[in-house]
């Protein structure tokens, strides 16, 4: 028995109802032991996070796939959970403490971590509640957290195993140091910004009376970071630079410190840049670190002049003057820092070479725009800092994934991302996995009094190795990405060899944004293949970003961020989801367009009203998965359209073409079913048609469900009693073929109706006007349609009569259907000459505007210098006026 639908579709009224029903009845859990498993893991959002528009895209695509595979009868598991997000979470809790004039260092490590757990219990579930609002059919009964006990055990085991295999080691190297957060961060967490800065030039005096080939007793050095000269260890020139050949191997007496440093030959110095001389500070610059190693400096010998807060400290040789000690690296809070004082002292001592501008005026420095690294979380300039850290031998671990992608064991979709993947993986650097935080997985390493290290899964095991030595545990925690790299298998119980792990690992697919390809995806490949011997998944789908309407990247600072929850409140989750899927075209970013979201809300309303029409005409739930018996052409036709749409949809899903899949079901539901089929059957709804119409509507609901789960579940139940919910219904199996004869007849009828409606619109004739038509030599198809669909033909085409024969003389318009051409006299219907004049005037205006826009777009200056949105608008306007001119030309042709 059908349930009468409200006149108005209200998304909010159905969303919470159906989601709680699905979750409470266990519909998201994989409980089909005899079915083929399908597994997808959700990129775990930060426990501190809230749903943003990128999450909405990422999770919509995953839910579309999971619901699709569940409907196809698979035992679908979508693993869900959150990441402990070491830096982000510690920052949140520390900010909370600051509100009450408190700080982390007022607590012991254990007490502070306890406060983080308290925060997680109270506030850490925001994003999981928001994922429910989006309609994500995740298995919440197995919700994971990267610091759950079983997950922590997996993390510790992997660390210990890699250490024992020589793939994790401790080393003194330069790291990206965030002086605000006081921790190392990875290259991937560094953002480069263009900032206004300065370029200073200095004289570095040669020692022992040595001079260059042109008689100078100094080398000209330039730098954007003058404060680092306090830790300079060499000066480099190119080995082939004849200007300095005589001074290679000689020494410089470094100003301010008096340190004697060598002039070395290294190809890092470019003779074409500046003076060709480069100061080398291996403890504070990544390039210099490599130069220093080539020059024979061991990492332990490299000078460090800054502490963890970015303040000047004494170098190991004790040569930094006392007045610099304790100064911050830069000016802050109105107080000069080491940079300013170094420049001042060098100027006073005559070592500063002034910059002469184009007007001949002297300045201390040359203004420059400098590419400067910033921490993405701390927001301060990153300092390359020499420190002891734990590293993973990523080069060794990368070999398996590289081979897997090259041989096709792992397919990256779209394929265009493979080049980027190989470029990074084949040039991968050691992965620094230690972080100087309190929140996270503490590194399972202990040190004795002599500094020997013992790596073990427990303190007891470490003491057993240490043979009675007193041990102190490493203070650092692991990089968050180290633990999340284990997500595909540790979430399934690894290292325990459980049935769940055996059944659902490897996963079947990973969907993620391209922006975490190296943060997460590649690392999952490395960890998965090394620790389990299997690839984590055979396919990796990388989607683009959601950008602002003008194509800019969204950011809070630009004020162009879109709140997906606001869109859900306004238009419903189904509309937002459909927008995301329909706009997701492989290899392209999505431009946010609220009008389109509104349009998909209108689509939902259209389907709602179509279902109400069906209910009003006695059309209810279908009783079979297979198509009902059909004898009428219109019913045979709609069955065939279902068959074709299903094939198109399945192919698109196989190819991960979300846009093609969404558009296939959209056009079938809106155009084919609502606009044509329901119109064709009006007034002639017999028992056969009720059965076919009910079945066709059911197929729409099933095919549309992955994209719009809420409205489809509501309509599914409103249409009658069901033995099961739509979420676990059976994917369409029409067991029917396309009837070519019926398809040809109905397509002919639709073609004719469209042609007449277009012609009336072009000529300003009222849509409901009934016109007489002449058809001189009807094809066999035309005769068949006119004989079998007279009522539909009269209602849709609005013909007052169809005359077989030659049309009378006079102005007329012609419309086509298939290979048939109808002539419709216009005498007495419109003022022919006035209409011709109107169309000619409009045509001239459109041609003129199109030509003007074409000239503007062919001007390279306009295309290159105008704002992108102005160029985009000009292109859209040109396309509009070109199409309008073509339409007006066709209308004039109709009038003869």
N, C-alpha and C positions, 0 to 999 in steps of 0.2 A: 504494500500500500504506500502510495506516495505521500510525502509531507509537503504541504503547501508552503512555498517559499514566500518570504516577505517581498513586498514590491521593490524595496531598495536594498541593494547589496551593501552590507556594512562589514568590512574586513575585521574590524576590532571585535565584533560580536562572535566571530567563529574561530579566530586564531588561538586564543588562550584555551578555549574549550577543546579543540582537537589536539593541540600539543600535549596538554596534560593527559588526555585520553591515551594517546599513543605511548607516552612514557610510562604511565601507570599500568598499562596492559602489556608492557614488555615488547612492544612492536619493533623496537630498535635493536633488540638482542638477537644474535645469530643462534637460532634454535631449530635449524633444519639439518640434522646430522647426516642425512642421506643425500643432501644437495651439494653441488659444487661450491666450495667456499669462494668468497670474494672479500678482499681485505684492503682497506685504505686507512692510512694514519693521518690525522690532522696535524699540520705544523703547530706545535703547542704554543699558544699565545702566552705572553708574559703574564704572570699571576697579578701583576700590577695593572694590566691593560684594560682598556674599554674598547668596544667594537668601533672600528673606524671603517671607512669605505673600502679600504684594501682588504680587510677581514671579510667584509660583506661579499666581495667578488670571490675571494679564495674559497670561502666556505660554501657559497652558493654552487660553485662549479663542482665541488666535492659532493655536495648533497644531491645534485642532479645525477651524478654517476651512481652514487650508492642507492638511491631510490630506483633508478633505472635497473640496476642489477638485481635488486631485491624483487622487483616486479617480474623479472625474467626467471625467478625461481631460485636464485642463488642464495647461499647462506652468507649474507652480507654482514661484515663487521666493520664499523667505522670507529677506529680507536680515537678517543678524545682525552685531553688532559691539558695541564698547564705547565709552563716552565718556571723554575724558581727565580730565574732572571737575576743573577747575583748582584750586578751593579745597580740595576734599576730598582730592585726591591730594597736594597740597603739604603739607597738615596731616599726613597719614599719614607722609610721608617726614621731615618735621621732627620728629615724635614719635619716629621711629626714631633720628634723630640725638641727640635729648635723652637717650635711654637710655645713650648712651656719653659724656654731658657734652659733646656737640658741638652746633653750631647752624648754620643756613643761612648766616648772615653771615660764617662762617669761610671760605666758598668764593666763588669768582667765580660769576657767573650761569651761565656755560657749564658749570662743574664741578658745580654743584648740579643743573642740568637733566640732566646726564649721570647723576647718582645717581638721579634720578627714573626715567629710562629703565631703569637697572639694576633698580630695584625692580619696575617694570612687567614686565620679562622674567622675574623670579623669582616674583613674587606676584600679578601682575595678571590671572591667568587663572582665579581661583577661581570666579567666577560662571558663566563659560562651561562649566566642567566640571559645575557644578551644574545648568545648563540641560539638559545631556545626560541627567542622571539623571531629570529630569522627563519626558524623552521628546521634547523639542522637535526637530522635523524641519527644522532650519535649514540653509542652504547654507554649511557651514563652509569650503568651498573658497574662498569669497569673503568670509571674515570681515574686517570693517572696523574701523578705529580712527580716531577723529576727528583724530588727528595723523599719520596716514599721509601720505606725500609727496603723493599725488594729491589727498587730501582737503584738505591744507594749501593746495595751489595753488588749489582752488576757493574756500576761505575768503578768501584774499588777493584773488583776482579780484573776489569779491562786494564786499569792503570798498572796493576801489579804484573799482569801477564806481559804487557808491552815492555815494562821495565826489564823483566827477566829475559825477554827476547832481544834486548838491546835497542828497542824502538822508542823508548822514552829515556831521556837522560837530562842531567842538570848541566847547565853551561852558563858561562859569563858572556853575554852578548848585549848589543844595543836593543832596547825595546822602545815602543811608543809609550812614553810615561805621561799619565794624566796627573798633573801636580795638584789638581783640585780633589780628585778622588783618591790620590796616592796609590795608584795601582797601574800595572801594565795593561795595555789593551792591544787588540790585534790590529793588523793593517786594515782589515775590513771594517773596523769601528772608527776609522779616521776619515774625517771629511776635509777636503781641501777647499779653502775659500780664497778668493782674490781680495787682498787687503792693501791699503796704501801704506807703504813703508819707505825705508831709506837704504841707500847703498853708500857705505863709507869706504874711503880709500886711505891707506896707511903706508908709511915707509917702515919696512922691516930691515934694520941695519945688519949688514954682513959683518961677521967677526974677523978679527985678525988681519985687518987691512985689505981684505979681499975686495975686488971690484968686478963689475960685469964687463962684458966686451965693449960696451959704450962708456965705460968709466964711472958708472954709478957705484956708490958704496952701500946701496940698499936695494931691496926688491920691492916692487910696487904690488901691494896686496889689496884686494877689495872684498868686502863682506857685508851681508845684511844682518849678521849676528856678531857684532864686535865684542860682546861680553865673553864669547867662547874663546877668545884669544888667550884668556888666562889658563886654558888647558891645551893650547897648541903644542903639538909634538913634532911637527915637520912642516916644511914648505915644499910643494911639488911643482915641477915644471915638466913639460913633455920631453921625452928623451931625444926627439928629433928637432927640438927648438934650438937653433944655433945661437940665439941671443944669450942663452943661459948655459950652454955646454960647459963653459969654463968654471961655473960655480957649483955644478953638481958634485955632491960629496962634501962641499964646504958647509959652514955653519952660520946660522943667524943668532944674534943675541936678542931674544924676545923682549920688547919693551915691557915695562912695568914689573915683570917677574924676573928678568935677567936669565931666564932659562936658555941654555944653548940648544938649538934644534937644527937638524940637518936639512940641507936642500937635497931632495930626492927626485929621481926621474920616475914618472908614472904617466901612463897614457890618459889618466883621468883629467890631467891638466890639458885644456884645449888652447892651442896657440892662437886661435882665431877669436877667443873670447877675452876681452879686456887686455890686461898685460900678459896674460898667459901664465900667471903665477897664482897658485891656490894654496891658502893656509889649510893645514890638515889637523883636525881636532877629532881623533878617532873615538874618543869617549862621548862625543855629542853630535855626531853626524853619521848617517848610514853609509853614504859614499866614502867618507873619510875612514870609517871603520874598516872597509875593505882595502882601501889604500894602505892603512896602517898595518893590516895583516900581511899584505904583499911586501911591505917594508921591513917585516920581521918583528913587529911589536906583538907580543902575546896579549890576549884580552886582559889578563890579570895585570899587565904593566900599563895599560892605557889609563890616562889621567881622567879623573872625575872631579868636576868643580862645583857640582850642585847636589843638594840633598833632595829628599823626596818631596819637599814643598817648593822646590824651585829656588831655594836660597843658596847663595855662594857658600861653599865649604872649602876647607883646606885640601889641596891636592896631596898625593902621597909624597911628593918631593918637597913639600912645605914652602913653595915659592910664591904662593898667592899673598900679596900684601894685606896686612891686617885690616886696613880700612875697607876692604871689599867683603870681608867675612860677615855673613849674616844678611847681606843685602839681597833683596829679591832680584830675580833675573831682569825684570822690566820695571818701569815706573808704575806705581800703583798707589791709590789713595793719596795722590798729590805728592808722593815722596819719590825722588829719583832712585832708580835701581842700578844694578851693576852695569847695564848697558850705557846709561847716561854718564856714569862716573868714569868708565873706561874711555869713552870718547873725550870727555873733558880732560882727563889726565894725559892722553896721547896728544891732544891739541896743545896743551900747555908745554909738553916736552918737545914739540915741533915734529911729531911723527904723523900728524893729520895732513893729508893732501886735500886741499879744498876743491870743491866742485865748482866749475865756472859755467854759469848758464848761458843761454844764447844772447843775453844782453850784456855779457861780460861781467856780471856780478858774481862774487864768491859766496859759497855756502858750505857749511860743514859736511853736508851729504847731498847725494843725488837722489831726487824723489823717484821711487819705483813702485809699481804695482806688483806685489809678491804673492805667489801661490803659497799659502800658509796652512799647515795641518792643524786641525782642531779635533778634539775628542767629541764624538757624537753625543755623549751623555754629559760629560763634565762641562763642555762648551768652552774650554780654555785651550790655548795654544799647546800642542803636544811637544814634549821635550824628548828628543832621543837620549836615552839614559842607559848607562852601562851598569848592569846588575845581574845577579845570579837568578836564573829562572829555570823552570822545567820546560822541556821541548819534546815534541813528538817528531819522529823522523817521517815527515809527511811525504817526502820524495819516494821512500820505499812503499808506503801504504798506497800511494797514488797509482802505482803500476797496474794493480788489478783493475781498478775502475777504468783507466785509460784503455786497457785491452778489452774490457767488457763493452765499452761504447764503440770501439773500433770494429769489433766482431759482431755487433748487433745484439749482444746479450742484453744490453740496456739500450733502449731507444729513447732519444731525447726529442721531444715534440714541442715546438717546431724544430726541424733539423738545423735551421740556421744558427741555433745556439751551440752546436757542436764545436765550431771553430773557437768560440770564446772559451768553452770548457777545456779543450785541448791546450789552448794557449796558457791558461792558468795552471792546469794540472802538470803540464810538462816543464813548467818553470817554477814549480811550487817551492816555497821556502820552509825551513823548519817552523813548526807551529808552536808558538809559545802558549802553554796551557795553564800557567800559574797566574793567579790573581791575588793581589794583596788586600783581601777582603775578609770579613768575618762570616758572611752569609754565603753558604755554598757547600759543596762537597770538599771537605778538608783533605788535603793531599796525604795519602797513606805512607808517609816517610818520616823516619825518626833519625836523630843525629846523636852520636856519643860525644864525649868531652873533646875528642880529637877531630871532630868534624866528619867522621865516617858516617855514611848513610845506610839505613836499613829500610827497605821497602817491603811492606807486608800487608796482608789483609786485616790484621788486627794488631793491637799493641802487644798481646801475648806472643804472637808469632815474631814480632820485631825483637822483643826481649830474648826470645829463644835464639835468634840469630846473633844477638849482641854479646852473648856469653858473659853476662854479669855486668856489663857497662851500664851506667846511668844514661837514660835516653831522654831527649827532648823532641817533641813532635814539631814537624814543619808547620809554620803559622799560616801558610797560604792555602787558598782554596783553588779548585779547578775552574777554568773557563767554562761558562755556562754551555757553550757550544760543544764541549767535550762530552757532557752527559747527554745532551739532546741528540748527538750523533748516534746514540744507541737506541733511539726511540722505536724504530721498526721491529726490533726483537726484544729489547728489555721490557717493553710494555706487555709482551706476551709471556713473560715469566722467565726468560733467559737469565741466568745460565741453567735453570732447571729445564730438563727436557720434557716439557709438559705436552699434553695432547693439543692444547690451545696453540702452543708454539709450532708444533708439527703441522697443524692444520692451516694456520694462517701466516706462516713465514716460509718463503718470501711473500711479501705483500704483492698485490696485483698492479698497483699504480700509485704514483705520488703526484699530487698536484701542488704546485707552489708558485709564488711570484718569482720572476727571474732574479729579483734583487737578493734572494737568499740562496742562489745557486752554489756559491762558495762557502757562505756562512754555514749552511746546513746540508744541502742536497749532496754535494760532493763528499762531505765528511761522513754522511751516512753510508755512501758507497764504500768509502775506505774502511770504516769501522765494521760495517756489515760483512763485507767480503773477508776481512781479516779474521774476525772473531767467530763467524759461523761457517765460513767456506762457501757461502752462497750470496748471490746478489740480493740486495734488499727489495728490489722490485724490477720488473722487466721494462717498465715504461715510466718516463719522467715527463710530465706536462708542465711547461713554464708559461704562465700567463703574464700579461703586461700590467702596467699601473693604471689606476683610475686617476685621470687628470682633471683639472678644472676645465670649464667649457671653452676657454681660450687656449687650451693645450698646455698651460703651465702646470708644473708640479704643485700639488697641494701642500700648504704649510700654514701653521698657525700664524707665523709672522706676516704672511701675505694676506691673511684673513679670508682665504678661499677654501677652507676645509668644509666638507659636507658631512653632516651627521646622519648616518644611515638610520638611526633610530627615529630621527625627525621625519625622514622620508617614509618609514614604516607607519608612524603615527598618522601621516597625511594621506598616504595612498595604499597602505597595506603591504605586508611582507611579500605577498605573491607578485605584486607589481614591481617591487624593487628587484626581486630575484629574477623575474623574466627579463627585465632590462639588462641585468648583469650578463645573463646567458646569451641574449640576443645580440649584445654588443661585443661579446668576446670573440674576436677574430684573431686567429693564430698570428703571433708576431707583431701585433699592434696594441698600443695603449688604448684605453677607453676614455673618451671625453664625456664628462658628466653632463647630462642633459635631463633636467627635471621634467621638461615637457614630454619626453619619451616615457619617463616613469608614469606620468599622468596618463599618457596614451595607453599604457599596458593596464592601468587601473580601469580604463574605459573598455579594454578588451575583456577583462574579468566581468565587468558589468554586462557586456554584450552576451557573454556566455550564460550569465545568470538569467538574463531576460529570455534567451533562447530556450533555456530549461523551463522557465515559467510557461512559455508558449507550448512546449511539449506537454507539460502537465495539463494545461487547459484543453488540450486536444486528445487527452487519454493516452499519451505516449509515456510509458514508464520504464522501469529497469528491464534490461534484457535478461532472458533466461538461458542464454548460451554464449559460449566463447566464440564458437564458429558463427559465421554469417547466416542469418535466416534465409530461407528460400525466397527468391525474388523473381517475379515474372514481369513487372512493369519496368520500362526502360529507365525511369528516374531512380528506381530502387536498385536496379542492377548497376547503374552509374555510380551511386554513392558507395556501394560496396566496393567497386573497383577503385574509387578514389581513396578509400581507407587502405586498400592493399598497396597502392602506389605511395601513399604518405608514409605508411609503416616501413616500407623498404627504404625510402629516402631518410627517414628518421634513424633507422637502425644503422645505415651506412654512415651517417653523420656522427653518431655516437661511437661507432667503431673507429672512425678517423679522429675522434676528439674534436670535431667541428661543432662547438656548442652553438655558434650563431646559426649554422645551417640547420641543426636539429630544432632549435627554438622556432626558427622561421618556417620550417616545414609544418609543424603542428599549428602554428599561428595562422598561416594562410589557409590550411584545411578547415580549422575551426571557424575562423571569421568569414572568409570568402566562400569556400565551398559549401560548408554546412549551413551557417547562419544566413548568408546573403543569397545563396542560390537554392540549396536543397529545400530549406523550409519555405521559401517562396514558391518553388515548383510544386510542392505538395499541398499548398493551401487549398482548401475546399475539396480536396480529394484524398482525405486521410482514411483509407480503409484498413482492415485488419492487417494485411500484409505490410502496408506502409507504416503502421504503428510499430510493428515488430522490427522492421528495418531501421526506422528512425530511432527507436529506443536503443537498438544495438549500436548504431553509428555514434550516438551521443555517448554511450558507454566507452566506446573506443577512444573518443576524444578525451574523456576524463582520465582514462588510463594513460594515454600517451602524453597528456599534459601534466599529469601528476608530478613527475620529477621536477618540473619547473615551477608549478603553482600548486603546492600540496594542500593548502588550506581550503580554497574554494572547491577544488576537485573532490576532496573528501566530503565536504558538506553536500555538494550536489549528488554525489554517488549515493549517499544515504537518503537524500530527499526524494530520489526517484523510486524508491521502493525498498522492501526488506532484502537485506543482503546476508549471505552466510559468513562474510568476512569483511574487514575494513579494506578500503581501496589501497592503502599502503602495502598490503600483502596480497593484492589481487593478482590475477594472471595476466601477463603481457599479451597483447592481441595475437591471436592465431586465427585469422579469418577463414582459413581453409577454403578460399575462393580465389578466382582469377578475375582479371579485368575483362569485361564483356566489351569487345571492340565495337560491336554494332551499337549497343546502348551508349557507349562513351561518345561515339561519333555523333549520334542524334542529340544528346544533351549538350555536348560541346558546341554543336551548330546552333542550338537554341540560345545558349548563353552568349555565343559570339554575336548573334543577331541582336539580342537585347542590349548588349554593351554598345554595339555600333549605333543603334537608334538613340540610346540615351546620350551618347557623346555628340551625335549630330544635332540633337535638339538643344543641348547645352551650348554648342558653338553658335547656333543660329538664334538663340534666345527664344526658342519655342517652349511653352510650358511642358513640364515633364508628363503631366497627365493627359495632354492633348492626344485625342485619338485620330490617327491618320490612315488614309487609304494607301495601299501599296500595290505595285504591279511587279510581277515576276514573269518575264517573257518565256524562259525555257527552264523550268525547275529541274534540278538534278534529282536522281532517285532518292538521295538523302533528304532533300528538301520535301519531297512528296511524303516520305515516311514520317518525318517530324510533323508536318502539317496534319497528317491523318491521325497520328497517335497522341498528339499533344496540343490539340486545338485550344482547349481551355487555358492552358499555361501560356501558349503563344499569344492569345488575346490579352491575358492579364498582364504579362510581363512586357511584351513588345508594344502594347497599346495600339494595335491595329484595329481600325473600324472594319476593314475588309482586306482580303488578299485576292487580287485579281490575276488570273493567269493570262498573260498576253502582253501586248505592247502598250506602254503608258501613253496617255494623251500628250500632245505637244504643249510646250510651255516650260517655265522655270520649275526645276525639280531638284531634289537631292537624292544621292545614291548612297545606299548602305550595303555592306556585304556580310555574308555569313558563309564561311567555307568558300566554295567557288561559285556561290549564288550571289547575284546582285539585284537588290530591290530598288525600284524607282518610286519615289514618293513625291507627287506633284505638290507645289507650294503655293500655287495661285490662290489668293484669298486667305491664306494663312499668315503670311508676313508680307511687308512692303519690301519687295525684292531689291529695288534700287536703293532705298534707304539703308537696308541691311548691308548691301555691297559697299556703300559709302562709309558706313560705320566700321566695317571690317577693314577696308582699305586704309582708313585713317589710323586705326589701332595698329595695323601691320607696319605702316610707315614709322610710327613711334617706336615700336619694339625693335625694328631693324636698326633705327638710328641709335637707340640706346645700346644695343648689342655691339654695334660697330665702335661706339665710343669706348665701351668697356674693353673691347678687344685691343684697341690702341693702347689703353692704359696698361693692360696685362702684358703686352709685347714690349713695353718700355722696361728695360733691365733696371733702371734707376728706381722705378716705382716698386718692382718686385723685391729688390734687394734692400731698399732703405725704408719702405713703409712698414708700419706695424703689421705683424703677422695676421692679426684679426682683420685689418683693413684689406689685405691681399685676399684673405679667405672670403670676405664679403663680396669683393669685386668678382671673384670667380663664381660664387653662387649666383650673383645678380646676372652675370653674363650667361650662365647656363639657363637661368629662368627666362631671360628675354629671347634667347635663341629658340628655346622650346615653344615659347608663346608665338614667335613669328611663324614657326612651322605649323602650329595649330591654326593660326589665322589664315595661312596660305591654303590649308586643307579646307577650311570653311568657305573660302572664296571659290575654290575649285568645285565644291558641292553645288554652288549656285550657278555654275556655268558661265 
